[in-house]
């Protein structure tokens, strides 16, 4: 029996040394120490021993059991440590590997041009202001001398919110003239960039949403000469000192007299043709329209509580997208709104 116990111990210790996983260890524990285990089977035979032999063998059996248990514990600790080690190795992070660089964005090309334009105007003393996109018809039309029934108030052109057509998405930035003159008295000099909305189908030159920049200057003795001088100086800053401008008579309900300002086409230099073909930049016109402008109508000044006998002013409105397209040589308006990174990354 003594040899049997020694043999069990030897095999058990060898088997435990060979076990590599917690599951294998557990299996061995049941096999070696469990009720159906080899050691238990030997202990069951103790009854057949003589009274002298029994305590000696009992002691030996307990010692074997204790050795196996100690070995089990030792292997368990070792295997758990190995498992943890492997896990740590697999999940380790090398903090010295260079990280993925975060791609830095930049301003949208249209905002770059807006920023440039704003800086020029701020340098000339203009105050830049913001106004509501949801506007009252009285500001967008009536107080700008655009009476009810005027074709530009038509429902086919304007997004209205109410059945009585009193609230709308502003169709121009000109209502900011009224809002500014309500709050400020002359001398005043303001610039109001912002989004405007019209029921237009989107094509290369139209969009139902676009941006305008409104300007207004009111003081004593302001004349058409001030308008021309200011706008030519500003446009030369934006498009280059050698660019040529012209003014054409036009009509706007809120200015009198009114005009439009054009810039000579930089591609064909006013000839309207390029290499025997119609110039693709100005479509043969020789000139590119930049903005609408005029002397603020006396009624508009009076509508805002400013005495037209004492004060006069000029106003202008230009399309920001058109400015950006000219400045950055973009040929399709939709590119500005599509937000295709391949386009935006070029600026
Ligand atoms: N609001 C006009 C438009 O949308 C542009 C404009 C023309 C604005 C003349 C002005 C101006 O301030 O004086 O077509």
Boltz pocket constraint, residues with backbone or C-beta under 6 A from the ligand:
constraints:
  - pocket:
      binder: B
      contacts: [[A, 171], [A, 172], [A, 173], [A, 174], [A, 214], [A, 215], [A, 252], [A, 254], [A, 255], [A, 259], [A, 291], [A, 292], [A, 293], [A, 294], [A, 314], [A, 315], [A, 316], [A, 317], [A, 318]]
      max_distance: 6.0
